[in-house]
Structures are given as structure tokens and as C-alpha cells.
Amino acid sequence: MTVLSKSRWRTCWIVAGIAAVSLVLRALLAGGLGLFQDEALYWWLGQEGALNFCPHPPTTPLLVRWGEMLVGHGTLGVRAGSLTFGTVGIVLAALLGWEFYGRRAAVWAAGLFAACPLLAVTGSVATPDSAIVCVWMLFVWTTWRAAQSDHLGWWVVSGLVLALGGYTKYMMGLAVPCLALALWADTRGRRLGRRPGPWLTAAIALVLFVAVFAAWNACHGWDALRYHLAARHIWTVSSGLVGKYLGAHLAAVSPIICVAVLAAFVGLWRKWRQGGDWPSAWLLSFGLLPILVFLVPSLFTERRMLRVQWDLFGYATGIVALAGLIAGRDEEQGTRRLGLGISAVSVAALITLALFASSAWPSLSALVGARPPTLRMLGWRNLVARLRAHEASLPKPHYVLTSSFQSALCLGFERQSRDGVYTLLNKHDRQYGLTDQLIEWGADHRTALATRPGQDAIYIHEFRHPDAPRPKDYPRQVLELFDHLDPLEEVEVVIGGRTLRRFGLYRAHGVRQATPVPRNASPQSK
């Protein structure tokens, strides 16, 4: 008994050590990089403090707001929630590994989870992905416990977790068919389908999330549904789309882990078919189904609109199955499985460390002729410093107008205020479902012109290409808004001797009047 207790504590300390090392590395990266557009958007949304479902659920903006309240304004505060969930995810992976396969699997699951490049990245930046992975894995665990005991308390907790997942990312809805499939896979589960437990879980989620979500959308023109079901997708047919989709997963999840997870799913299928093993069916349902669901639209959706992290919670569940495979007790394959585990963790960790290093020191990417993976995060702080230098010579009040919503969002964060920052509305706003949101915030160009008549402005233009000619690259809207622009300076992001990003700062003269844009109007109709 004493030896067993010591073994358990040793396992807990190993998992805690893996989580701590991962947290330190991710925190160092998170504190040193500027924000990219999605993170800046969550910061803007978090300033509202209101329940908002468009274009994304409210959990991430609230986490950003709470992180800044605890840590202070800055990139570390914005990313504090993801850093926390990225660490909790390691613990949950170990918990599931222990639950299904024992202590050895717990250690392997923690190591594989921490080493996986995409899981490490999402646990470093402020996106919903690290949170939804944690909520998903927690749902797998609580429902499994509920199915084993049929205790209504576990089903209630599962319902609360399911509702929380809906507020985190809409893809949590896949948990419902996954649970149904997991219950159907065993006679005990089919009997539970006639018991009140699973229906109680669904009822709680229906009341706490679905009803609120539907009521909000009904009052806001069904914005969230329109965006996620239609506006963000560019449908097409191409034989190369699946290859790009699978290739992206091999790189993001890491080649060995990606292939080994799929092999582990095959092993789960065989165990269930041959012996009706319910734990195998449970992990297979929650792991493979999300991957298959997002594989189908990859046949018809442009790669840039099909994000590689969408099925990440499926791979996270698969990592638990892979940990069980590595920790298996088959003596004949023991050496091979140990080699598989070491290879999978080592290769994934090397990819993750290389990615972190190239993000912290972008010039490393230039050595191999590649663009830095965090290019969109670079240049904002220098741009704000130069902007403030020019603003000092402008009479107050004045405002800043940008060529794109990405620039406006990031500048608002770096200036620690959304006030006085406006953007031109264009097709990219509609693509990302932000047109109505920008108008509601009063952050669009026509609102600026209508509410700030006669005020001076600095126009900031991010060139589409670093070598684009200055006079010909202005949006047509800019030439319609101002009589002329006086160049102030250009701010460049130079890495490895190459200019990779370029901003132009201009003094706007002859500002023309305009009327506010009616809500839900498209930019072309204005």
C-alpha cells in the first residue's frame, strides 16, 4: 500500500513538472510577442463586458479582460487565460490517461500533450482553442464517470461543462453526437439512454446555453449563425484541398504524433469490434468523430478558411489513446512502443522549440529564407511609438484612421484605448463577420467623419505588399474621404535585411463630411 502510494505521488510530481516547464516556456513566449488580429479583437470585445456571441462566443473576451485585471495591461495579461488552460490541459490529459490506462499512460499523455506544437501554440496565445480542448477533455471524463456510476450528480456536472463549452466555442456542439455514439457502443450505455441522466445533461445545456444563444441571435439578426454557417466560408472543389488539410495537420500536430494518433484510433476500433471494449469505444467516439467531421468540408472549402485547430480537441483525445498504446503491457512490443513514445515526444518537442525560437527571434527564420511565423504580431509597438511622435504635433482633438480593421484593433490595444481609432470598412470586415460589430462600436470611418467634423487625422496604411508603390496602393475610399494626403514617414518591419511589412503614415487634409452608416449595411452600399 505504501509503495503504491509513493508511486502515485511520483506520477503526480512528474506530471506537475511537465506542466510547470511547459508553462514557463509558453509564458516567456507570450510575454514577448505583440498581439495578432484575433487576440486584439478579443481585447476589444472584452472592453464591452457584455454578453456577445458574434463573431465568437464570449468566454475568450472575458478571459482576456479578467487576465488583464489580474496581471495588468499587456500581452501577458491578455494571454493569461490561455496560459492557464494550456497548463490545465496537460493535467487533464494525464487524468484521462490514468483513468483509462493507468499511471504510466498518465505520464505519457502529459508529455505528448505538452510537446505537441499546435497544443503548445494555442496554449500561448489568446484564442478559444486551449480552453475548448480543456472543456472537451473534462466533458469526456465527467460523462465517463457518469456512465460508470449513473449518478445524477455526474450528469449534472456534465451538463454544466457542456454549457460552458458552448460559451467557449460553438464546436462544442459536436460533444452531443459523440456522447450519443459512445453510449450506443455498449449495451450498458444503451440502457443509460433510457435513464434520466444523459437527458438531464442535455436539458441543462439547452437551458443554460442554447436558449441564451438563440435569444441573443434573434435580437441581433442571427449574426453569429450567418457568419459561421455562410459568411466565413468560400466553397470550391479542388483535388488538392484534402492534401493541404492533411499536410497542415502533419506539421501542426507533428508527423509522428499525428500518424500515431490515427493508428491508435485503429487499435481502439479493433478492440471494440473484437471484444466490445467500452473504454476504447468511448475514446474513439470523442476522438475520431470530430476529425472526420472536419475532414468532410475540407473537400469543398478553401484551405485558408478551414483552420487546422478546428479538430484539435479530437487529436487531444487521441493523444490519450496513444499514451495508452505506448504504456501497454505487451512484453513482445514493449521496446518498440517505448521507442515510439520517445520518438513522438522528441520530434514534437523539437518542432515546438524551433517554432518558439523562431517566434522569439524572427531573424532565425530569415536564415533559412522563411517568413517568421509570427510576422503579423511584429511592428505594432514601433508603429505606435512613431504615431505618438507625430500626434504630439497635431492639435487636439484628432483621430487615427487605418486601412484595415486588423491595424485598428492592434493599435487600439497598444494605445490602451479604443477611443479615437477608426478603420475603413471593406470586404475583409464582412469575411470575418465584423462589419456590424465595427459599426456598433462606432469604429468605422463614416462614424469618425460624422462625429469628428473638421478634426485633423493621421491615416495609417498597411501596404498589401512590402514593395507596393505608394501613390497607387491607396484604397479608393481614402481618395474619396480626403482632398489630399501629406506623407509623414514609413515604418518598416525589417528582418534579416528584408522588409517584410510596411506602414505608411499620412496627415489627412480636407476631411469631408459623411453621415453615420446604418447597421447591417454592406460597405459597397455606402
Summary of the structure (lengths in Angstrom):
residues: 526
radius of gyration: 25.1
end to end distance: 75.4
largest distance: 83.7
contacts: 1790
relative contact order: 0.09
helix: 67%
strand: 8%
